[in-house]
Amino acid sequence: MNRELANNKISNNTKLTKRNIFSSFLNWFCKITNTNTDVKNELLYIKEEKDKRQAILEKEFIKLVEELKSHKNTKFSIIFRVFISTGIRVG
């Protein structure tokens, strides 16, 4: 598995997913066979890639506000205000 993770020309997030699935399988297998293996130290460390987040454009924001007003839903209004206060992002 380490050779595949090191040589594949795929994104780190895909490698991380494969590594996590394989790690879960090995942990399960070690548990049912009563084998003591430190799976985390055996597999290569893969760093998760994080994309740069972008703010919503003003036109999109206005459209969201108009749609929110047209539905007249208090629950959606509160949730939207929370998103605005925490820095709503797209990405």
Residue frames relative to the residue before (quaternion, step in Angstrom):
aa qw qx qy qz dx dy dz
M 1.0000 0.0000 0.0000 0.0000 0.00 0.00 0.00
N 0.6389 0.5327 -0.3360 0.4418 3.59 0.96 -0.80
R 0.6302 0.5289 -0.3350 0.4592 3.58 1.03 -0.75
E 0.6548 0.5052 -0.3098 0.4691 3.58 0.98 -0.84
L 0.6673 0.4996 -0.3061 0.4597 3.59 0.93 -0.85
A 0.6854 0.4859 -0.2860 0.4608 3.58 1.04 -0.72
N 0.7738 0.4042 -0.1916 0.4485 3.61 0.97 -0.79
N 0.5721 0.6195 -0.3926 0.3672 3.60 1.09 -0.48
K 0.3394 -0.7210 0.5714 0.1962 3.55 -1.10 0.74
I 0.4202 0.6790 -0.4835 0.3586 3.55 0.76 1.09
S 0.6560 -0.5289 0.3609 0.3997 3.56 -1.24 0.37
N 0.6200 -0.5588 0.4053 0.3729 3.54 -1.22 0.51
N 0.6228 0.5430 -0.3546 0.4376 3.59 1.04 -0.66
T 0.6369 0.5012 -0.3229 0.4888 3.59 1.06 -0.72
K 0.6352 0.5170 -0.3218 0.4751 3.57 1.00 -0.82
L 0.6455 0.5264 -0.3139 0.4557 3.56 0.98 -0.87
T 0.6389 0.5163 -0.3229 0.4702 3.59 0.99 -0.80
K 0.6582 0.4992 -0.3066 0.4729 3.59 0.90 -0.92
R 0.6497 0.5235 -0.3103 0.4556 3.57 0.96 -0.90
N 0.6724 0.5025 -0.2987 0.4540 3.59 0.92 -0.89
I 0.6404 0.5111 -0.3218 0.4744 3.59 1.01 -0.79
F 0.6700 0.4926 -0.2937 0.4713 3.56 0.90 -0.94
S 0.6383 0.5316 -0.3119 0.4612 3.57 1.02 -0.84
S 0.6464 0.5117 -0.3139 0.4709 3.59 0.97 -0.84
F 0.6435 0.5163 -0.3167 0.4681 3.55 0.99 -0.84
L 0.6733 0.4956 -0.3037 0.4570 3.59 0.87 -0.93
N 0.6302 0.5260 -0.3335 0.4637 3.59 1.00 -0.77
W 0.6457 0.5091 -0.3100 0.4773 3.57 0.98 -0.87
F 0.6730 0.5061 -0.2941 0.4522 3.58 0.87 -0.99
C 0.6553 0.5045 -0.3099 0.4692 3.59 0.96 -0.85
K 0.6383 0.5363 -0.3253 0.4463 3.56 1.05 -0.74
I 0.7281 0.4298 -0.2617 0.4655 3.61 0.83 -0.93
T 0.7163 0.4058 -0.2572 0.5060 3.62 1.17 -0.45
N 0.3940 -0.7434 0.4510 0.2979 3.59 1.32 0.07
T 0.3845 0.6955 -0.4951 0.3512 3.54 0.96 0.97
N 0.2692 -0.7561 0.5734 0.1645 3.55 -0.97 0.85
T 0.1941 0.7574 -0.5966 0.1812 3.56 -0.42 1.25
D 0.3138 -0.7312 0.5751 0.1901 3.54 -0.92 0.94
V 0.2526 -0.8274 0.4865 0.1219 3.55 0.09 1.35
K 0.6449 0.5523 -0.3355 0.4081 3.60 0.90 -0.88
N 0.7031 0.4493 -0.2738 0.4784 3.60 0.98 -0.77
E 0.6295 0.5540 -0.3309 0.4329 3.58 1.19 -0.44
L 0.7327 0.4044 -0.2272 0.4979 3.60 1.07 -0.70
L 0.5865 -0.5831 0.4358 0.3551 3.56 -1.16 0.63
Y 0.4423 -0.6585 0.5382 0.2846 3.54 -1.15 0.69
I 0.1013 -0.7798 0.6168 0.0331 3.58 -0.90 0.96
K 0.2955 -0.7582 0.5575 0.1643 3.56 -0.78 1.06
E 0.4372 -0.6966 0.5106 0.2507 3.56 -0.96 0.95
E 0.3398 -0.7251 0.5641 0.2015 3.56 -0.98 0.90
K 0.1065 -0.7859 0.6067 0.0542 3.55 -0.90 0.90
D 0.3656 -0.7332 0.5355 0.2049 3.53 -0.86 1.02
K 0.5100 -0.6140 0.4998 0.3363 3.53 -1.21 0.58
R 0.3478 -0.7511 0.5254 0.1972 3.55 -0.77 1.04
Q 0.2218 -0.7670 0.5920 0.1100 3.53 -1.15 0.73
A 0.4828 -0.6594 0.4966 0.2924 3.53 -1.06 0.80
I 0.5595 -0.5838 0.4678 0.3568 3.56 -1.23 0.51
L 0.4880 -0.6541 0.4942 0.2997 3.55 -1.03 0.80
E 0.6313 -0.5600 0.3759 0.3827 3.56 -1.17 0.58
K 0.6295 0.5323 -0.3400 0.4526 3.62 1.01 -0.77
E 0.6565 0.5001 -0.3104 0.4717 3.58 0.98 -0.82
F 0.6317 0.5383 -0.3246 0.4536 3.56 1.03 -0.83
I 0.6532 0.5074 -0.3090 0.4695 3.60 0.94 -0.90
K 0.6480 0.5151 -0.3178 0.4624 3.58 0.97 -0.84
L 0.6395 0.5207 -0.3232 0.4642 3.60 0.99 -0.78
V 0.6540 0.5075 -0.3107 0.4671 3.59 0.95 -0.87
E 0.6473 0.5158 -0.3187 0.4620 3.61 0.97 -0.84
E 0.6569 0.5007 -0.3072 0.4727 3.59 0.95 -0.85
L 0.6332 0.5351 -0.3240 0.4558 3.55 1.01 -0.81
K 0.6618 0.4996 -0.3001 0.4716 3.58 0.97 -0.86
S 0.6616 0.5252 -0.3171 0.4312 3.59 0.97 -0.79
H 0.6813 0.4839 -0.2944 0.4637 3.62 1.08 -0.59
K 0.1723 -0.8275 0.5146 0.1443 3.60 1.20 -0.51
N 0.3928 0.7031 -0.4831 0.3435 3.56 0.90 1.00
T 0.4108 -0.7459 0.4745 0.2230 3.57 -0.53 1.21
K 0.6382 0.5404 -0.3276 0.4396 3.57 0.96 -0.87
F 0.6695 0.4852 -0.2930 0.4800 3.60 0.87 -0.93
S 0.6288 0.5507 -0.3300 0.4387 3.56 1.01 -0.83
I 0.6671 0.4935 -0.2972 0.4723 3.58 0.93 -0.89
I 0.6539 0.5095 -0.3116 0.4646 3.58 0.92 -0.91
F 0.6532 0.5164 -0.3130 0.4569 3.57 0.94 -0.88
R 0.6461 0.5159 -0.3213 0.4617 3.60 0.97 -0.81
V 0.6210 0.5215 -0.3401 0.4761 3.58 1.07 -0.70
F 0.6388 0.5230 -0.3229 0.4627 3.58 0.96 -0.86
I 0.6553 0.5103 -0.3113 0.4619 3.57 0.93 -0.89
S 0.6954 0.4876 -0.2854 0.4440 3.59 0.88 -0.90
T 0.7202 0.4213 -0.2506 0.4909 3.61 1.14 -0.56
G 0.5672 -0.6175 0.3824 0.3883 3.59 1.23 0.02
I 0.0977 -0.8292 0.5499 0.0229 3.57 0.54 1.20
R 0.0759 -0.8043 0.5892 -0.0106 3.56 -0.96 0.93
V 0.2620 -0.7047 0.6290 0.1977 3.51 -1.38 0.28
G 0.4550 0.7181 -0.4525 0.2692 3.56 -0.89 0.73
